[in-house]
Each structure stands twice: as C-alpha cells, then as structure tokens.
Amino acid sequence: MNKTGWLRKQSWMGYVFILPNMVGVLLFFILPALFSFGLIFTDYQFSNPNVSFTGLDNLKRMFQDDQFYNAIRNTAIFLLSVPLSLVLAFVVALILNKSVYLKGLLRGMFFLPYISSGVAVAFVWMLLFQPSQGPINEILRWVGFASPPGWFADTETSMFAIDIIQIWFLLGYNMIIYLAALQEISPELLEAAKIDGAKSRTITWRIVWPLVSPTTFLLLITGLIMTMKSFSLIQAITQGGPSGSTTILSLYVYKTAFSYYEMGYASAISWFLFAVIMLITIIQWVGQKRWVHY
C-alpha cells in the first residue's frame, strides 16, 4: 500500500472513531437547538396541543417584560464574581507558589469546594448566611454591626450573597490553573529583574501578570460562560427569590419553560442568552489582542 492510500485509510478510521460523539452532538445538541429556534415563532405550551404561528410576538413580549430586564440586571451582578475570583485566585496562587508551610494541604483545601456537590455547598452556605443565628451574622454582631444584612432574606443583598458563594466556588479551580502558569515562568527571568533593582510589586504586575495573561484570558472567557449558564446553585438556595431578586437569565428560562410551560417564550429568552454569550466571547476574543501576551 502506498503512502497516500495508507493516509486515506487512517483518515477514515479517525472518522469512524469520532462518529459516536458526532451522532450524540447532532441528536442532543444541534437538533434540539434548531427545534428551540423554531419554537420562538410559536405559542407552543405543554398543556396546549394546538400550536400556532405567532411570528415575532415572543420577541416583542421579551423586550416588554419587566422580569426579563430584572433577570438581565441580576445576571450582570452575578458576572462580577468572575473577575473578582480571578484577582483573588491570582493572589492566592502567588502566595502558595512560594515556600509556605503545608503548601500541598492548602492547595487541596482551596480546590476542594470546586469538586464538591453543588447542592451540598448551597445548603452549607444557607446555614452560614442565616440572618438571625447564622455564624456570619453572629461574627458581624460581635465586631459591632448592630443590624447585619439579611442576605438571602433581603432583596437588596441576596444577589451579592450569591456572588460571594460563586467567588468562593471558583477560587480553587482558578488558583490551580494560575499555579500551573506561575510554575512555567523562568526563575532566571525573575532573578534578573531583582538584580536590576525591580521591587516585588513591580515584578508581579510588570512581569508575572503579563506572562500569565493567556491563562487569565482562558479563565475569564470560560468563567463568564459557565457563570451565565449557572443554574443549580441559585435554584437550590433561593429558587430565584425573594421577589425575583436572584433570578438570572438561565433560571428565568427554566421557570418559563418548566413552571409556566411557555416553551415558545422560553426559547426566545434562551436564544437571547446564547446571543449574549456569543457577543461577550467575541468582545473578549477581539480585545485580548491588546492585553494578552503570548
């Protein structure tokens, strides 16, 4: 068999091996997505077998829906947890990358929340943030706060409490990835900067931070996408309450589809969510040319 024939045979074998995955993607991702796009222009409901074409009515309703705009606002607040977690993770990674006592144990403790059950994490934080007898508010009273926040029970603070949990949840994973990036930096480069008289702060922000910028870009783009699609944490803790103050777009899609059975309207919201994720990804991809150093 000549070389060209051998390569052609290997190519066909590769297609055979990826065929099961491609079939799965087609059946469980692409076709449902296309079906969902078609539902945007209908009034399809689980409880009503009669489906009629409604044109752009679902899109018009979406942009006149106060709950929809409230979900956008909550989602924007929720996304703040991603950059905050990155900054904290970078600082923790810098500390643990040095000679620290029980460094291995500390790394494992920081990473443990990321591999824990999301529902279990949710219930633990519900106890911690309990307004009247929770440990966090007890500590705040002990240090002098006469009226600590109501956290999940207060519409003004509930979304920020969710942010705190998300920051804590993402911290360990981001820290591990940053640690891997920091260990790839040449020690000779940092030593040369010290010999030239650069201070630790200058070395960190002028040398180390630019060198790990590809890692930051990766964590930022994946973190924003994952956070926008997040669902289980909020559903387990508040179910979107109180008074819709923690309802983000992904949770609003779920409620519209499986609580109110309005699949057409839910499809419109889900495709808007997809468009927002795509837009954020494109902006980051274009903007990374200015601040990511390869």
Secondary structure as GFF3:
##gff-version 3
##sequence-region A 1 294
A	DSSP	alpha_helix	3	25	.	.	.	ID=ss1
A	DSSP	pi_helix	26	30	.	.	.	ID=ss2
A	DSSP	alpha_helix	31	39	.	.	.	ID=ss3
A	DSSP	alpha_helix	57	62	.	.	.	ID=ss4
A	DSSP	alpha_helix	66	79	.	.	.	ID=ss5
A	DSSP	alpha_helix	81	96	.	.	.	ID=ss6
A	DSSP	alpha_helix	103	111	.	.	.	ID=ss7
A	DSSP	three_ten_helix	112	115	.	.	.	ID=ss8
A	DSSP	alpha_helix	118	128	.	.	.	ID=ss9
A	DSSP	alpha_helix	135	142	.	.	.	ID=ss10
A	DSSP	three_ten_helix	151	153	.	.	.	ID=ss11
A	DSSP	alpha_helix	158	182	.	.	.	ID=ss12
A	DSSP	alpha_helix	187	195	.	.	.	ID=ss13
A	DSSP	alpha_helix	200	203	.	.	.	ID=ss14
A	DSSP	pi_helix	204	208	.	.	.	ID=ss15
A	DSSP	alpha_helix	209	211	.	.	.	ID=ss16
A	DSSP	alpha_helix	213	228	.	.	.	ID=ss17
A	DSSP	alpha_helix	232	237	.	.	.	ID=ss18
A	DSSP	alpha_helix	249	258	.	.	.	ID=ss19
A	DSSP	alpha_helix	263	291	.	.	.	ID=ss20
###
